[in-house]
Amino acid sequence: MSFLKSTVKLSILVLILNSCVGLNNLTDAKKQVKLYYESGEYEKEYTELAEKIINDFEAVNFGEMDAVVFDVDETVLSNYKYIKSLDFGYEHKLWTAYLQLAEAQSIKPAVKLIDWFNNNGVRIIFLTGRDHTTYKATKHNLILQGIAKFDTLICRGENDIKLSAEEFKNKERKLLEENGYNIIATIGDLQSDLHGEFTGRKYKMPNYMYDF
C-alpha cells in the first residue's frame, strides 16, 4: 500500500474516531482525499484491482447463466466531482436531485472490466442502493457513459426502504440465483456490497471518501 493511501486512511480514521476533531484535522483529511483522487492514485489502484479480477477469471470456462454483480456508485460511476462540490457533505434531497441529472462519470477501468466480462459471455447485473425513483436516470447515466450492454439494473423498491444495504442486496442476489443466474463474483466499493450469501468471489474496490 502506498504512503499516500495509508495517509488518507489514517486521516479519515482519525476524523471518525475522534469526536473532538479540530478544523485543521478535517481540512487536512479533505486535502488528502482530493490528492488521492486527483493525483491518479485512485485510478491506478482501481486499474490494478480490475486487472487482478481479469487474471482470476482468465482461465475459466463460463456457463450460459454465469453473472457478475456490480454495485453502481463509486464502483462503476463516480460521483467524486459532485461530492467534492458539497465539500464532502451529504443531503438526501440534493443527492436524489443530482442522481436524476444522470451526470456521474464512468470509472474507466470499471468500464474495461465490464467489457471484458461481456466479451467473454458473462452476464452483467447492476445492483444499487439507489431507490426505484432513480431507475430511469441511472439506466440513462450508464448508457451515456458507454455501459449499454447489461442484463439488468436493480434498484431499491418501495418495500426495500427499511432494509439495510446488506439485507437488500443479499435478498436480491438470492432472487437472482433462484431465477437461474449463477453469480460468480460480486464487485463493490463498500463492505455492505459484499456481505451475505450468493456472492461468488468478492472484490472490494477503493473508496476513500466514505469507506476504507
C-alpha positions in Angstrom: 0.0 0.0 0.0 1.4 3.4 -0.9 2.2 6.1 1.7 -0.5 8.3 0.2 -3.2 5.7 0.5 -2.1 4.9 4.1 -2.2 8.6 4.9 -5.7 9.0 3.5 -7.0 6.1 5.5 -5.3 7.3 8.7 -6.7 10.9 8.2 -10.3 9.6 7.8 -9.9 7.2 10.7 -8.8 10.0 13.0 -11.8 12.0 11.8 -14.3 9.3 12.5 -12.9 8.1 15.9 -12.1 11.4 17.4 -15.4 13.2 18.3 -13.4 16.3 19.2 -11.6 16.5 15.9 -10.4 20.0 15.1 -10.9 22.1 11.9 -7.3 21.7 10.9 -7.6 17.9 11.0 -10.8 18.0 9.0 -9.2 20.3 6.4 -6.1 18.0 6.2 -8.3 14.9 5.7 -10.2 16.6 2.8 -6.9 17.6 1.2 -5.6 14.1 1.4 -8.8 12.7 -0.2 -8.5 15.3 -3.0 -4.9 14.4 -3.6 -5.6 10.7 -3.7 -8.4 11.1 -6.3 -6.8 13.8 -8.4 -3.2 12.6 -8.5 -4.1 9.5 -10.5 -3.6 7.2 -7.5 -7.2 6.2 -7.3 -7.4 5.2 -11.0 -4.1 3.4 -10.6 -5.3 1.4 -7.6 -8.6 0.6 -9.3 -6.9 -0.5 -12.5 -4.6 -2.9 -10.6 -7.6 -4.5 -8.9 -9.5 -4.7 -12.2 -6.5 -6.5 -13.8 -6.4 -8.9 -10.8 -10.1 -9.8 -11.3 -9.5 -10.5 -15.0 -6.5 -12.6 -14.1 -8.6 -14.6 -11.6 -11.1 -15.5 -14.3 -9.0 -15.6 -17.4 -8.8 -19.4 -17.4 -12.4 -20.0 -16.5 -14.9 -21.6 -18.9 -18.0 -19.6 -18.3 -21.5 -21.0 -18.3 -24.5 -19.5 -20.0 -26.0 -18.1 -16.8 -22.8 -17.0 -15.1 -23.1 -13.5 -13.9 -21.2 -10.8 -12.1 -23.0 -8.4 -9.8 -21.7 -4.8 -9.8 -22.6 -2.0 -7.4 -23.0 1.3 -9.2 -21.9 4.3 -7.2 -18.2 4.6 -6.8 -17.9 1.1 -8.3 -18.9 1.9 -11.9 -20.0 5.5 -11.8 -18.0 8.1 -9.9 -19.7 10.9 -8.0 -16.5 12.4 -6.8 -16.9 15.8 -8.5 -20.4 16.2 -7.1 -19.4 15.2 -3.6 -16.4 17.5 -3.8 -18.7 20.4 -4.8 -20.5 19.9 -1.5 -17.2 19.9 0.4 -17.7 16.2 1.0 -21.1 16.7 2.7 -24.4 14.9 2.1 -28.0 15.9 2.0 -30.6 13.4 0.8 -32.8 15.7 -1.3 -29.8 17.2 -3.1 -28.3 13.7 -3.7 -31.6 12.4 -5.2 -31.9 15.5 -7.4 -28.3 15.1 -8.6 -28.9 11.4 -9.5 -31.8 12.5 -11.7 -29.4 14.5 -13.8 -27.5 11.4 -14.9 -24.2 13.2 -14.8 -22.0 10.8 -12.9 -18.8 9.9 -14.8 -17.8 6.3 -15.6 -14.7 4.9 -13.8 -12.6 3.9 -16.8 -11.0 0.7 -15.5 -14.5 -0.4 -14.4 -15.8 0.0 -18.0 -12.9 -2.1 -19.3 -13.6 -4.8 -16.7 -17.3 -4.8 -17.7 -16.4 -5.0 -21.4 -14.1 -8.0 -20.6 -16.8 -9.9 -19.0 -19.3 -9.0 -21.7 -16.8 -10.2 -24.4 -16.5 -13.5 -22.6 -20.2 -14.1 -22.4 -20.7 -13.3 -18.7 -23.9 -11.6 -17.8 -23.7 -8.2 -16.1 -26.0 -7.2 -13.3 -26.1 -3.8 -11.6 -27.4 -3.9 -8.0 -27.6 -0.5 -6.4 -28.9 1.1 -3.2 -30.4 3.9 -5.3 -34.2 3.8 -5.0 -36.7 3.0 -7.7 -37.4 6.6 -8.5 -33.9 7.0 -9.9 -34.1 3.8 -12.1 -34.6 5.6 -15.5 -31.9 8.2 -14.7 -29.5 5.5 -13.5 -30.0 3.4 -16.6 -29.6 6.5 -18.8 -26.5 7.5 -17.0 -24.9 4.1 -17.5 -25.7 4.1 -21.2 -24.4 7.7 -21.6 -21.1 6.5 -20.1 -20.7 3.7 -22.7 -22.1 0.9 -20.5 -25.0 -0.2 -22.6 -24.7 -4.0 -22.5 -26.0 -5.5 -19.3 -28.7 -7.9 -18.2 -30.5 -6.0 -15.6 -30.4 -3.0 -13.3 -31.9 -3.5 -9.8 -32.8 -0.5 -7.5 -34.5 -0.5 -4.1 -38.2 -0.9 -4.4 -40.8 0.7 -2.2 -40.7 -2.3 0.2 -37.0 -2.2 0.5 -36.5 1.2 2.0 -36.3 0.0 5.6 -33.8 -2.8 4.8 -30.1 -2.2 5.4 -27.9 -2.2 2.3 -26.6 -5.7 3.3 -30.1 -7.1 3.7 -31.4 -5.6 0.5 -28.5 -6.8 -1.6 -28.4 -10.3 -0.1 -32.2 -10.6 -0.8 -31.8 -9.6 -4.4 -28.8 -11.9 -5.0 -30.8 -14.8 -3.6 -33.7 -13.9 -6.0 -31.2 -13.8 -8.9 -29.9 -17.3 -8.1 -33.5 -18.6 -7.8 -34.2 -17.2 -11.2 -31.3 -19.2 -12.7 -28.3 -16.9 -12.6 -25.0 -18.3 -11.2 -23.3 -15.4 -9.5 -19.5 -15.9 -9.9 -18.4 -12.6 -8.4 -19.7 -9.5 -6.6 -17.8 -6.2 -7.0 -18.5 -3.2 -4.9 -16.8 -0.3 -3.1 -18.5 -0.8 0.3 -18.2 -3.8 2.6 -22.1 -4.0 2.7 -22.0 -4.7 -1.0 -20.1 -7.9 -0.3 -21.7 -9.3 2.9 -24.1 -12.2 2.9 -24.6 -15.1 0.6 -24.8 -15.7 -3.2 -21.8 -13.5 -3.9 -19.3 -15.8 -5.6 -15.8 -14.2 -5.3 -15.8 -10.9 -3.5 -13.9 -7.9 -4.7 -13.7 -4.6 -2.7 -12.9 -1.6 -4.9 -11.3 1.5 -3.5 -13.4 4.3 -1.9 -11.7 6.7 0.5 -14.5 9.3 0.6 -16.8 7.3 2.9 -15.4 3.8 3.2 -11.9 2.5 3.7 
